[in-house]
């Protein structure tokens, strides 16, 4: 198959493929879909499983190495109840999964290669899910899942960009298609694993997650003949030191990490202790059918498909009138929407039935509203970092951006221990206040720095 060189000397593959995109995009998107089914299936069950079974007497004593982990955690936090310990372990797990792709990507770049890193990551994640079938191997399962996710995620997404020349206009569409698989997987996984766990057992639910990752690996390896990067002519550009203006931009981006973490404290809690709150305070019965708790997590995967089109239309309408918010303002608005949504959870106790439970629709409204905040915030933060970071260290600073999710997850795990000590209204008001503080800081940054350092609003 011949290739045609573009103006930059890069080899451009013939369109072929699907709708003018390389067939490799289908392979990578299909792999990502099953990886997300695997991950979100696990995430939707984990806290419920730890509190409901694994950390209870008769099970917790069997976990190899758990006494040492509990001692290390409680040396920092003090004595923790079963629920508080489960929330902290979940926070550590999700935080490390968010952080490890930085290391996984570096290993793929320097040592393992993309294919090797993705294959090792998928095998480790598959082994981790199947280790969840036994109490004894729980910590080994966590280790495999964390390292595996880092290796796989740090090397799968970069291959999407490698399918296209640097200035190919199809790249943006390709990433939109690719990340739509993230949301689709986040929708499918809790529905399936929640039903399996409720109907059969926790271990059947985790087993499905393992099967999902196995399917993803098969798709990836069987499609290798199409996952071939375009030929890029290597150039050794001399490294130049950062200018004073670039150094100021870097400092501002670094300062955004703890502010962004305030958002991730709230978001991480929705994957963590929120499931216990739903179990305890939401009316899940529809006639004789009981809605599995993880099904509500599935709405997080569906909501972006519902909220994104009208949001983009509004941004374009604002842009046409010169009133589109700057990226810092969008991040602040996203935090504000999420904070108000969390206050909605705090208010649920004022609308209850005779059993003291709030209606299911209350939680559904929360997921729809909070995901609008997520759409305002998360992609905007990536845009801020990619547009503002000096070209020579963009990848490094994107890794720094992921540290905010790590930090927020760790803090949310600690705050989850307050679930038993506070009323639900107090618990969710605390989280709303933290995210609201993030909104206030972002809006203050926008007022002070929004016009500086080349950070400008753009239509999506």
N, C-alpha and C positions, 0 to 999 in steps of 0.2 A: 504494500500500500504506500503510495507516495504521499509526501507532505509538501506544503507550500510555506515558505518562510514569510513572516510578516515584516513590517518595517523595522522591528527591533531585532531581527535575526532569530526569532523564535519559530519553531516549527508548528504549524497550525494543522490540526487533523481535519480531514473532510467531515462535513456535518454529520451525515449518516445518523446512527443512533435513534433516539426518540425525540420527535419534535425538534430536530436540529441540534440536540444535545448528545454528547458522547454516551454510548451504552454504559460506560463506567459509572455515570451518575446514578443510573438505576441500581447498579450493584451496591454502590456506597449508601444510597438512600435506603435500600432494602435492609442492608446490614444495620444501619442506624435505627430503623424502625424496630427491629427485633432486639437490639441492645436496649432501647428505651422500654420496650415491653418487659424485658428482663429486670431493668433497674426499678422502674416505677411499680412493677408488681411486688418487688421486694420492699420498697419504701412504704407502700400503702399498708403492708401488714406488720412491719417490724415492731413499732411501739406497742400495738395491740397484742402481739405475740409475746413480747417480753413481759408485759404486765399481766397478761391473762394466763400465761403458762410457764415460760422459760425461767423467769426469776422467782417462781413460787417454790415453797419447800417441796422436796422430792425431785426437783429438776435442777435448780440452781447449783446444788452441791456437785452435780455431775460434770459441770462445765470445766474443762481442763484449763487451768491458769486463771480462772475468773477471780479467785480470792485475791491474787496479787493485783489484778486490775482494779478491783473494788477498793483495795487498800490505797492504791496510788491516787485514785479519784477522790476518795474521802479524806486523804491527807491534805488536799487542796480545798475541799468543799465542806468538810465536816460530815457527820453521819447523815446518810440519805435513806429515805424510804424506798420501797420497791419501785414505786412510780417515779420518784425523783431520779433514782439510779437509771431506770430505763430511759428517761428523757435525756439524761446526760450522755449515755452511751449512744443514743440515736444522734445527738448533736455532734459527737465526735465522728461518728461514721459519715454523716452527710457532709460535714466540714472537710474531712480528709478526702472524700470523693471529689469535692469541688476543687481541692488544692492539687491533688496528685497529677492531673493532666499536664501541669507545668513541668514536672519531672519526667513524666512519660513522653512528652513531646521532645524533651532534650535527649532522652535515651534513643528515641527513634531517629533523631537528626544525627546523632554522633556514633551510635553503636549498633542498634538493632535493625535500622531501616524501617520504613512504614509497614511493609507486609509482615515482617517478623514481630514488630511491636503489637500490631493489631491481633495477630494470631495468638501470641502469648497472652495478651490481655483477655481475649475471648475465652481461651482455655482456662485461665485462672478464674474468671467470673463464673463459667459453667461449673467448675469444681467447687467454687464457693457456694453457689446455690444448692448443689447436692449435699454439701457438708451441713447445710441447715437442717437436713433430715435427722440429725443426731444432736442431742444435748451436748455431748462431750466435745464436739468439733465446732461449737458456735464461734469461738474466737478465731479459730483457723479460717472459718468461713468469712468472717469480717475482714481478715487480713487478705485473703485471696480476692475478695470483692473490691477492696480499696485499691490494691496494687493493680488488679486487672482493669478497673475502670480508668485508672490513670494512664496505663499503657494504651488502651483502646481509644479513649476519647482524645488523648493528646496526639493521635496519629491518623484517626479516621477522617475527621473534618478537614485537615490540611490537604488530604488527597483530592477533595472536591476542587479546591483552587488549582491544584496541580494538573487537572484535566484541561485547563484552559490557558492560553497565553495571557500574560499579565494584563493587557488592555482589552481583552475580549469582553464585549458588551454582555455576553451571556452569563458571565460570572455571577452577577447580582441575582438573576433569576434562578440560577442553579442553587445558590445558597438558600433562597426562599423555599424552593422545592425540598431541599435537603432538610431544613429545619422544620418544615411542616410535618415531617416524619417524627420529629421529637414530640410534637403535640398529639399526633395520632397515636403514637405509642403510649403516651401519658393517659390517653382516653381509654384505650383498649385494656391496658394492663390491670388497673384496679377493678374493672368490671369482671374480668375473668378470674383473677386471683382471689378477689373478695368472695365471689360465688363459690369457688372451689374450697376456700378455707371454711366458709360457713356451712357448706353442704357436707364436706368430707373431713378435712383436717388442715391445720396450719401447714403441715409438711407437704401435702398435695399442692397447696398454693405455691410454696417455694419451689417445688419440683417443676411446676409449669414454667416458672421464671428461668430455671436451668435449661429446660427444653427450648425456650425462646432464644436463649443465648447460643445454644447449639445450632439452631436454625440460622441465626445470623452469621455464624462462622462458616457454615456450609455455603451460604449465599456468597460470602466474601471470597472464599477460596475458589469456588467454582467459576466466579466471574473475573478471575485475575487477568485473563487475556485482554479484558477491556479496561482494567484499571491500570493504565499505563500513562505516566505523565507526558505532557508535551516536552519536546527537547528544548531545553533552555541553554543558550550560549552563556557559559560562565564568564563573568567579568570580575576582576579583582579591583574594586573601587577602593581608593585610599580612604581610610577612616579619618574624619575630621572632627575636632573637638566641638562640643555643643557651644552654641552662642549663648550670650547672657539671657536673651529672650527665651531660648529653648530651655535653659536651666530653670527659668521661672515657671515655664509651663510644666516641667517635670515636677517641680515642688508642689504646684497646685494639684496635679493629678495624684501625687502621693497623699496629699492632705485629704483627697476625696475618699480614700479607702475607709477610714473609720466612719465617715458620714454615710457612705453607701451601706456599711455594715448595719446601720440602724434599720434600713429597709429589710435586710436579710434576716435580722432578728425576728421580725414579724412573719416574713414569708416562711422561714424555716420552722417556726412554731406551727404553722398550718400543716406541715408534713408530719409533725411530731405529736405534741400533746393535744392538738385539735381533735384527733381521732378519738381520744379518751373523752373529750368534752361532748362530741357527737354521741358517743356511746351512752353517756350519762344523762344528757339533757335534751336530745332531739327525739321527737316522736318518729320512729323508724317503721312503724307498722302501717301498711296500706291494706286494709282488710285483714286477711289472715297471713299476708306475706310480710316478712321482715326484710327491709332493705339492708343489705350488707354495708357496714360502715365505710369500707374502702370505695364504695360506689360514688360517694360524694367527691372523693379525690379525682375521679374520672372527669368531673365537670371542669377541672383545671385544664385538662387536655382539650376539651371541646370549646371552652369559652373564648380562646383567642380567635378561632374561626368565626365566632359570632361577633366579637367586639372589634376585630381589626378593620374590616371594610368601612364601617361608619367612622371610626377614628381617623383613618387615612383620608377619607372624604372631608372631614372637618379640618384636618391640617392643610389640605390643599385649598380649601375655601379660605382659611385664615391667611395662607401664603399669598393667595391672589389679591388680598387686600392689605398685604404688608403687616399682618398682625399675628403671624405664626410665632408661637413662643420659641425662645432660644432653647438649646439643649439643656442648659442648667435649669431653666424654668420648667421644661418638660419633666425632668427628673423630680423636681419639687412637686409638681402637680401629681405625678405618679405616686409619690410618697403620701401626699395629702389624700388622694382617693383611697389608697390602701389603709391609711389611718382611720378614715371615716368608715370604711367597710369593717374594720376591726371593732370600732365602737358599735356597729350594728350587732356584732356578736355579744358585746357587753349588755346591749339592751334586750337580748332575747329573753332574759328572765322575766321581763314585764309582760310577755305574751305567752302564756302557758295554758295547757289543758288541765283537767282534774287530776292527772297523774304528775303534774309539775313539769311537763315536757313542752318544749317549744315546737311549733309546726315545722315540718320538713322544708317547706318553701322558704323559711327563714335562712336556712343554711344554703339553699340553692341561690338565693339572691346575693348572699355574701360572695359566693364563688364567682358569679358573673361580674359583680362590681369590683372585687379585689383584682381580678385578672385584667380589668381595664387599667387599673393602677400599675400592674405588672408590665403591661404593654407600653405604657408611657415611660416606665423607669428602665427596665432591663436593656432593651435594644438601644435606648438613648445613651446609657452609660458606655456601652461598647462603642457607639459612634463618637462620644466625647473623647475616649482614649485613642481611637484610631485616627481621628482628625486632628487632635491636639499634640499627640506624641511626636517627637522628632523622628524622622524616617528611619534613622539608624537603630532605634531601640523600640519600635512599635511592638514587636512580638514580646519583648521583655515586659513592657508596661501593660500589655493585655494580660499577662500572667499576674501582674500586680493587681489588676482589676478583679481577678478571680479570688484574690485573697480576702476581699470584702465578704464574699459568700462564706468562706471558711471561718472568718472571725464572727460573723453573724450567727452561723450555725452553732459554734461553740458556746456563745453567750446564750442563745435560745435554749440549748440543752440545760444550762444552769437555771435559767428562769423557769423552765418546765417543772422544776422541783417545787415551785410555789403554787402549783395547781391545787394541791391538797390543803394549803395553808390559807389561801385567799378564796373569796367568793368568785364565781365565774365573772361577775361584773367587774370586780377589782382586777382579776387576772387579765382580762382582755383590755381593760382601760389602760393598764400598765403598758401593754404592748402597743396600743394605739398611741400612747403618749411618746414612746420611743420613736416610732415611725413618723409621728407628727413633728418631733424635734428634727428629724432628718429633713422633712419638708421645709421647715422654717430655715434651716441652714442652707439648703440648696437655693431657696428663693433669695436669701441674703447674698449668697455667692453670685447669683445671677445679677442682682442689683449692683454689686460691687465689681465683678469681673466678667460679666456676660459678654461684653463687647470686646474684651481684650484677647490677645494671644491667638487671634484668628479663629476663635470658636464662634461659629455662626449657625443660625437655625437653617434647616433644610427640610424640604418636603420628603416624606418617605415614598 
